[in-house]
Amino acid sequence: MNHPLPIQFQATDLDALPAFAGRIVVLADPDQPQSPCFRRLDRLTKGALTRAVGSDAFGKLKPGEAMDLAWPTGLAAEAVQILRLPKRADVAQARKAGAAVGRSHGAGGSLVLAEGHPRAADLAFGLAMRAYGFDAHKTAVKTVPGPVTLMATNPEAVARTASPMAAVAEGVFFTRDLVNEPANVLTTDDFAARLAAMQELGLDVEILEEAQLAKLGMGALLGVGQGSESPSKVVVMQWRGGPKDEAPFALVGKGVVFDTGGISIKPAGGMEEMTMDMGGAGVVAGVMRTLALRKAKANVVGLVGLVENMPDGKAQRPGDVVRSMKGDTIEVINTDAEGRLVLADVLWYAQERFNPTGMINLATLTGAIIVALGHENTGVFSNDDGLCNAFLAAAKAEGEGAWRMPMGEAYDAKLKSRVADMVNSCGRDGGSITAAQFLARFVKPETPWCHLDIAGTALLKTDSTLAPKGATGWGVMALDRLIRDRFEKG
């Protein structure tokens, strides 16, 4: 897998500046006194930095944006990158500044002169996040990024602050790798094996195979995968970092490794992107990896339902009736509304086995949420204001867009079936909401619950601030913060 770019933290050394041959990154703001490193570089370049910062072009930059001076006179550096970052910059601005470095970071390495900036650790986090790339299947010669050295007046303190951020970055990278993988590589077997390998981090990982799922009565989940050669599975990952007698918080993810739509087959255009339909399971896996890496003081269980939705002689048909683990029967109106069938059984299993203190599920569930919110926000549905508001606050703090959507009896009534207890799909109107109402039927009234529809945020066709185009890893940062703020002790 791709790992976060390693960053070394060192004390500021002005004597190292003239001979450094890679990219030198210096912080500046025209409204504040410039730092010792800035002044030293300015003297070496005969005032080039002062002229750049005083220019109209630099004045138009927003906090977190950068200007490059290529091959500056008086230095061995290939470029000096000037980041506009005030001392009072917030977390988002510091991460954006770091991302500017990560986006332009080259094979020669970078020397980041953070000095005493209070957001140095956030700058390093943004750098690591944006330096990600997924080139596992490219045969061309790969350019290996050079090392990164961040110089600060208090490097030990910055390194301590950055350490848990590095665990978050690795969780995000793990999620991105999973979502970016093609379906012929990331089969249900391969996905489960990658999760099982996290036992070496201290996670307890259990893989439930089809025979066990059938014994448990997971007819809804098994119906989705019955047309595929890849066996359906449920993977349970437990992290026990809290009190032994305390019930865990549960994360549940939809893991459809490829979604053709089944017999209700999707149009050919864009179907290649359905490799990302396991994005919910990918986020759950990334969060569990982060918790294990930073030794979180909380009890959390992550459960993912892994299936493949294919058209085949054995595939589920529109009009079929399946029985869920809960015992409710479901008329399958549309085999492309498969994710909710997977989640129904895994949600019920999570509650029956673990009696969690709360539960959040994630899924690339509906195209309707993209129509409603575009690619800027995940749709949030909930039966509990306390948990929902805590998650929304965590998402806002981490800069991950999220917006609460409505639920209600009028939407629930649309799920009525002529031949079963409910249908799995009831048309285009309010499609993301009726999908959430379906899931709510498999959540016990006493369980605080949120459903996150990440169909619009899991994979982007353009770059974002902290990620290149492709998988974003949306949700790992927000969920890790939620667990830190709401569930960790001490």
C-alpha atoms as one frame of an Amber mdcrd trajectory, in Angstrom:
protein
   0.000   0.000   0.000   0.962   3.654  -0.274   2.192   5.072   3.009   2.160
   8.710   4.116   5.242  10.549   2.957   7.810  10.325   5.776   8.722  13.712
   7.206  11.760  14.340   9.372  11.537  17.069  12.012  14.761  18.971  12.679
  15.858  22.148  14.399  16.200  25.198  12.191  19.645  25.446  10.601  20.244
  28.592   8.571  23.633  27.333   7.391  21.957  24.444   5.519  19.999  26.717
   3.193  22.550  27.734   0.503  23.578  24.194  -0.472  20.171  22.457  -0.395
  19.475  21.181  -3.912  15.748  20.359  -3.792  12.773  22.642  -3.147  12.988
  25.112  -0.266   9.647  26.108   1.241   9.416  29.255   3.347   6.408  30.815
   5.101   5.580  34.473   4.617   2.841  37.047   5.004   3.065  40.638   3.732
   1.246  41.939   6.829   3.661  40.425   9.352   7.423  40.638  10.067   9.305
  38.029   8.057  11.104  35.154   9.741  14.868  34.684  10.134  14.830  31.982
   7.417  12.997  34.304   5.047  15.474  37.106   5.698  18.451  34.762   5.151
  17.036  33.469   1.872  16.224  37.015   0.805  19.840  38.094   1.320  21.145
  35.059  -0.574  18.819  35.790  -3.515  19.594  39.531  -3.491  16.085  40.575
  -2.443  14.107  38.271  -4.744  11.825  37.092  -1.930  10.996  40.626  -0.791
  10.124  41.591  -4.363   7.936  38.487  -4.731   6.042  39.041  -1.477   5.534
  42.704  -2.329   4.102  41.904  -5.757   0.436  42.161  -6.704   0.452  38.453
  -7.562   1.459  37.456  -4.033  -0.975  39.951  -2.540  -3.828  38.169  -4.337
  -2.919  34.809  -2.816  -5.212  33.469  -0.097  -3.796  31.954   3.106  -2.518
  28.483   2.237  -1.656  29.336  -1.373   1.878  29.551  -2.766   4.183  31.227
  -5.279   7.256  29.561  -6.808  10.589  31.121  -7.692  12.386  28.687  -9.999
  16.170  28.281  -9.972  16.807  31.294  -7.728  20.137  33.104  -7.971  22.437
  32.511  -4.991  20.985  29.109  -4.053  21.545  25.524  -5.167  17.791  24.929
  -4.800  15.697  24.090  -7.840  12.970  26.396  -6.491  11.900  28.443  -3.515
   8.226  28.052  -2.741   6.759  30.939  -0.731   3.663  29.950   1.229   1.307
  32.663   2.371   0.523  31.569   5.915  -0.147  34.064   8.720   0.812  33.207
  12.296  -2.887  33.101  13.170  -3.781  30.714  10.355  -6.428  28.129  11.158
  -6.145  24.373  10.702  -7.675  24.394   7.222  -5.314  27.109   5.977  -2.267
  25.305   7.360  -3.296  22.021   5.763  -3.947  23.796   2.479  -0.452  25.269
   2.647   1.010  21.834   3.281  -0.997  20.459   0.371   0.567  23.072  -1.910
   3.952  21.632  -0.968   2.788  18.043  -1.401   1.319  18.768  -4.824   4.612
  20.195  -6.128   6.988  18.011  -4.105   9.602  16.465  -6.386  12.201  13.722
  -6.542  14.854  16.063  -5.176  13.100  16.414  -1.836  11.808  19.401   0.073
  13.082  21.498   2.941  10.151  23.133   4.758  11.083  26.072   6.980   8.253
  26.145   9.511  10.358  27.719  12.290   8.026  28.540  15.212   4.707  28.472
  13.359   1.974  27.169  15.691   0.365  25.147  12.872   3.531  23.357  11.746
   2.086  19.897  12.453  -1.054  20.639  10.421   1.153  21.878   7.583   3.029
  18.565   7.670  -0.263  16.656   7.656  -1.521  18.516   4.589   1.799  17.866
   2.827   1.613  14.125   3.481  -2.034  13.879   2.418  -1.570  15.649  -0.908
   1.638  13.814  -1.822  -0.399  10.592  -2.227  -0.394   8.877  -5.601  -1.804
   5.578  -6.859   0.423   4.092  -9.561   0.505   0.415  -8.584  -0.634  -0.688
 -12.050   1.472   1.658 -14.193   4.428   0.050 -15.928   6.358   3.253 -16.676
   9.402   4.067 -14.570   8.116   5.579 -11.347   9.611   8.751  -9.904  10.273
   8.235  -6.217   9.596  11.395  -4.195  12.592  12.752  -2.357  12.743  13.131
   1.416  10.999  15.903   3.319  12.675  17.739   6.180  10.614  20.145   8.249
  12.758  22.591  10.212  11.217  24.081  13.332  12.410  25.853  16.439  10.726
  23.112  18.517  10.989  19.960  16.350  10.299  17.486  19.174   7.033  19.207
  20.097   5.946  19.378  16.449   6.761  15.681  15.977   4.673  14.740  19.045
   1.701  16.709  17.728   2.099  15.232  14.258   2.343  11.603  15.401  -1.412
  10.880  15.706  -1.943  12.815  12.465   0.407  10.376  10.729  -1.828   7.510
  11.910  -4.840   9.300  10.410  -2.967   9.836   7.144  -2.118   6.144   6.931
  -5.762   5.270   7.515  -6.792   7.646   4.736  -4.168   6.166   2.416  -5.386
   2.646   3.190  -8.918   3.694   2.265  -7.780   5.424  -0.924  -5.791   2.380
  -2.021  -8.800   0.110  -1.507 -11.174   2.402  -3.394  -8.719   2.960  -6.258
  -8.022  -0.749  -6.810  -9.664  -2.417  -9.831 -12.220  -5.117  -9.104 -10.169
  -7.903 -10.700  -7.542  -7.214  -8.022  -9.734  -6.286  -5.062 -11.998  -9.317
  -5.009 -13.919 -10.165  -1.858 -11.167 -12.668  -1.003  -8.406 -10.091  -1.488
 -10.295  -7.428   0.454 -10.804  -9.798   3.386  -7.132 -10.817   3.303  -5.996
  -7.174   3.490  -8.208  -6.669   6.520  -6.993  -9.875   8.152  -3.412  -8.617
   7.775  -4.249  -5.781  10.174  -4.187  -8.282  13.014  -0.474  -7.469  13.234
  -1.511  -3.974  14.390  -3.500  -5.376  17.307  -6.935  -5.628  15.702  -8.967
  -8.793  16.245 -10.173  -9.733  12.739 -12.793 -12.402  12.028 -14.024 -13.440
   8.569 -17.516 -14.933   8.290 -17.924 -17.080   5.191 -21.101 -17.871   3.232
 -22.008 -20.975   5.234 -21.873 -18.982   8.467 -23.860 -16.139   6.925 -26.541
 -18.559   5.768 -26.722 -20.071   9.263 -27.172 -16.583  10.690 -30.039 -15.978
   8.260 -28.428 -13.213   6.193 -30.623 -13.804   3.154 -30.627 -10.156   2.092
 -26.832  -9.940   1.868 -26.383 -13.376   0.296 -28.996 -12.623  -2.350 -26.881
  -9.749  -3.680 -23.784 -11.878  -4.209 -25.343 -15.103  -5.479 -24.627 -14.244
  -9.129 -20.886 -13.772  -8.579 -17.956 -16.170  -8.551 -16.548 -14.173  -5.619
 -17.896 -15.480  -2.312 -19.810 -13.092  -0.073 -18.261 -12.383   3.323 -18.647
 -10.313   6.449 -15.435  -9.147   8.120 -15.495  -8.095  11.774 -12.621  -5.941
  13.098 -12.451  -5.222  16.823 -10.281  -2.646  18.552 -10.359  -2.910  22.335
  -8.559   0.136  23.691 -11.152   1.166  26.264 -12.533  -0.382  29.463 -13.028
  -4.154  29.178 -16.642  -4.049  30.299 -17.685  -1.181  28.012 -19.758  -1.903
  24.897 -18.143  -0.783  21.624 -19.147   1.877  19.166 -19.924   0.272  15.787
 -18.931   1.277  12.260 -20.612  -0.590   9.395 -19.573  -0.377   5.734 -21.030
  -1.399   2.396 -18.397  -3.381   0.503 -19.708  -4.079  -3.008 -16.387  -4.684
  -4.744 -18.050  -4.218  -8.126 -21.617  -3.270  -8.967 -22.963  -4.010 -12.423
 -26.462  -3.406 -11.117 -27.150  -7.130 -11.460 -30.116  -8.074 -13.650 -31.224
  -4.409 -13.434 -27.953  -3.672 -15.208 -26.432  -0.200 -15.227 -25.692   1.746
 -18.446 -22.225   1.051 -19.824 -21.089   4.676 -19.589 -19.301   5.201 -16.291
 -19.728   1.640 -15.071 -15.956   1.369 -14.680 -16.260   3.652 -11.650 -18.283
   1.009  -9.827 -15.005  -0.327  -8.501 -15.594   2.350  -5.823 -18.880   0.849
  -4.612 -17.007  -0.642  -1.665 -16.104   2.860  -0.481 -18.065   2.579   2.766
 -16.202  -0.572   3.734 -12.957   1.125   2.718 -13.588   4.010   5.105 -14.440
   1.642   7.965 -11.189  -0.235   7.298  -9.199   3.008   7.225 -10.669   4.198
  10.517  -9.919   0.866  12.199  -6.332   1.047  10.932  -5.956   4.558  12.319
  -7.347   3.565  15.726  -4.914   0.660  15.964  -1.914   2.734  14.849  -2.510
   5.481  17.379  -3.616   3.051  20.136  -6.977   4.739  20.618  -8.429   4.527
  24.125 -11.843   3.361  22.975 -13.696   0.185  22.099 -14.732   0.202  18.446
 -15.928  -2.581  16.175 -15.875  -2.265  12.393 -18.048  -4.575  10.287 -18.062
  -4.731   6.484 -20.234  -6.746   4.134 -18.214  -7.823   1.090 -20.112  -8.908
  -2.032 -20.048  -8.540  -5.806 -23.237  -7.736  -7.729 -23.137  -9.523 -11.091
 -25.710 -10.649 -13.721 -25.683 -14.439 -14.034 -27.972 -17.415 -14.332 -27.884
 -17.641 -10.546 -28.306 -13.919  -9.965 -31.120 -12.391  -7.968 -34.078 -11.162
 -10.080 -36.452  -8.221  -9.779 -39.525  -9.594  -8.047 -37.603 -12.009  -5.813
 -38.416 -11.985  -2.103 -35.581 -12.450   0.379 -35.622 -12.810   4.152 -33.272
 -10.688   6.231 -31.442 -11.747   9.380 -33.949  -9.672  11.336 -36.717 -11.836
   9.876 -38.360  -9.163   7.720 -39.038 -10.048   4.102 -37.980  -7.775   1.256
 -39.341  -7.623  -2.280 -36.452  -6.874  -4.629 -37.816  -4.279  -7.031 -34.434
  -3.274  -8.410 -31.293  -5.398  -8.102 -29.234  -2.211  -8.431 -30.529  -1.116
  -5.007 -28.265  -3.769  -3.519 -26.209  -1.860  -0.977 -29.117  -1.442   1.406
 -29.704  -5.199   1.316 -26.092  -5.795   2.369 -26.261  -3.194   5.118 -29.598
  -4.427   6.460 -28.097  -7.720   7.571 -24.789  -6.330   8.795 -26.503  -3.579
  10.804 -28.749  -6.137  12.502 -25.848  -8.498  13.171 -23.807  -5.659  14.706
 -26.592  -4.868  17.152 -27.444  -8.457  17.999 -23.840  -9.442  18.698 -22.293
  -6.285  20.172 -25.165  -4.171  21.552 -23.152  -1.060  20.578 -23.321   2.311
  22.314 -24.017   3.817  18.900 -23.629   2.941  15.245 -22.658   4.718  12.036
 -22.852   3.116   8.614 -21.226   4.381   5.431 -22.165   3.533   1.869 -21.893
   4.764  -1.692 -25.618   4.173  -1.633 -27.516   6.418  -4.058 -27.021   8.579
  -7.105 -29.854  10.662  -5.674 -27.577  12.100  -2.991 -25.292  13.443  -5.736
 -28.276  15.146  -7.351 -29.138  16.690  -3.980 -25.695  17.653  -2.649 -23.238
  17.309  -5.517 -19.711  16.237  -4.621 -19.188  18.750  -1.820 -21.132  17.089
   0.988 -21.997  13.644   2.275 -25.643  13.111   3.134 -26.189  12.468   6.857
 -29.339  10.718   8.110 -29.930   9.961  11.769 -32.357   8.874  14.475 -30.397
  10.637  17.223 -29.693  14.376  17.409 -26.821  13.973  19.874 -24.813  11.555
  17.754 -25.664  13.377  14.536 -24.619  16.775  15.860 -21.401  15.312  17.278
 -20.556  13.813  13.897 -21.385  17.022  12.021 -19.135  18.963  14.406 -16.306
  16.477  13.863 -16.714  16.652  10.083 -16.684  20.459  10.158 -13.561  20.513
  12.338 -11.779  18.243   9.834 -13.003  20.113   6.753 -15.028  17.160   5.448
 -18.336  18.352   4.010 -21.476  16.834   5.542 -25.128  17.898   5.514 -28.048
  16.498   7.484 -30.963  15.249   5.400 -34.589  14.755   6.512 -36.359  11.532
   7.395 -40.014  10.878   8.275 -43.093   8.692   8.129 -44.221   9.977   4.742
 -40.997   8.707   3.172 -41.212   5.441   5.094 -44.694   4.748   3.745 -43.252
   4.523   0.234 -41.547   1.225   1.180 -44.837  -0.695   1.293 -44.848  -3.933
  -0.733 -47.765  -5.925  -2.122 -46.108  -9.294  -1.436 -43.537  -8.735   1.319
 -42.860  -6.586   4.376 -41.163  -3.917   2.283 -39.610  -3.138  -1.088 -35.949
  -2.338  -1.564 -36.565   0.543  -3.975 -39.472   2.902  -4.538 -38.603   5.230
  -7.378 -36.596   8.403  -7.957 -38.440  10.843  -5.711 -36.447  11.331  -2.530
 -34.323   8.332  -3.455 -31.565   8.928  -0.915 -34.139   9.490   1.838 -36.195
   6.375   1.138 -32.942   4.390   1.100 -32.195   5.748   4.567 -35.731   4.896
   5.696 -35.123   1.331   4.516 -31.955   1.097   6.612 -33.716   2.595   9.621
 -35.992  -0.454   9.722 -32.945  -2.499  10.677 -31.866  -0.180  13.487 -33.262
  -0.840  16.955 -35.033   2.165  18.532 -32.569   2.238  21.419 -29.502   2.389
  19.143 -28.204   5.890  18.280 -27.492   5.698  14.557 -26.266   7.705  11.588
 -26.258   6.715   7.934 -23.668   8.447   5.746 -24.320   8.350   1.993 -20.864
   8.969   0.512 -21.745   8.358  -3.151 -20.713  11.912  -4.042 -17.633  12.252
  -1.856 -15.812   8.899  -2.018 -14.339   9.423  -5.500 -13.790  12.681  -7.389
 -12.968  13.357 -11.032 -10.963  16.452 -10.123  -8.312  17.256  -7.534  -9.416
  18.375  -4.097  -7.364  20.318  -1.572  -5.915  17.240   0.151  -6.163  14.589
  -2.578  -5.479  14.085  -6.274  -8.432  13.029  -8.426  -9.714   9.574  -7.581
 -10.398   8.175  -4.146 -10.547  10.794  -1.380 -10.709   8.742   1.812 -13.566
  11.016   2.928 -14.773  10.169   6.421 -11.640   8.708   8.003 -10.642  12.064
   9.508 -14.143  12.935  10.709 -14.851   9.538  12.265 -11.470   9.398  13.973
 -12.148  12.825  15.495 -15.644  11.758  16.558 -14.210   8.762  18.389 -11.468
  10.873  20.010 -13.881  13.578  21.133 -16.869  11.454  22.147 -15.676   8.013
  23.188 -12.042   8.037  24.317 -11.270   8.057  28.004  -8.330  10.010  29.395
